[in-house]
Amino acid sequence: MTVSYSINGKSIKPEELSGIQITKKDYIDYMENVKQSVSNSFREQEMEEQHSGVRIS
């Protein structure tokens, strides 16, 4: 397993993480982005199931 870190699309080294400060707004924006991505993925999956005629409960 490989882990990589980036800030604003720019790669950083793990040892650089100790100097990073994350604001409450940064965290909220990140969580909203994750929530939106999950929601979009779920919608896409539902659309694929509807078009294929397969419904998984």
N, C-alpha and C positions, 0 to 999 in steps of 0.2 A: 504494500500500500504506500502511496506517495501523497504527501501533503504539500500544498503550496499556498503561499499567502500573497495577497495583493491589496493595494489601496488605490481606489479610483483607476483600476485597470493596470496599475504599475506594480510589477513583482517586487516583493521585499524578502529579505532573508529572515529566518526565524529569530535570530539574535537581535534584529531591529525592532521586534514587537514590543520589547520592554519600554521603548521610548515613545510609543504611540499613545496618544490620548484620544479617547472616543467620547464625544459629547452625547448627552441624552437625545438630542435631535438626530445625530448620526445613527444612533441605535434604533430610534423609532423609524427613521427613513428606511433603514436596512430591513427591519421586521415587516414593514408595509410592503417592501419590494418582494420579500420571501412569500408573504401572504398572497400577493397578487400573482406571483408565479405559480403557486400551488393551485389557486383558483382557476387560472388559465389552463393549466394541465388537466385539471378535473373536467373542465368544460370540453376540452378537446377530446378527452377519453369518452365522455358521454356522447358527443357528436359521432365519433367513430362507431360506438356501439349501436346508435340509432340507425346509422347508414348500413351497418352490416346485419341488422336484424337480431343481434345477440344482445341480451340484457343480463348482466350479472348482478345479483342482489347480495 
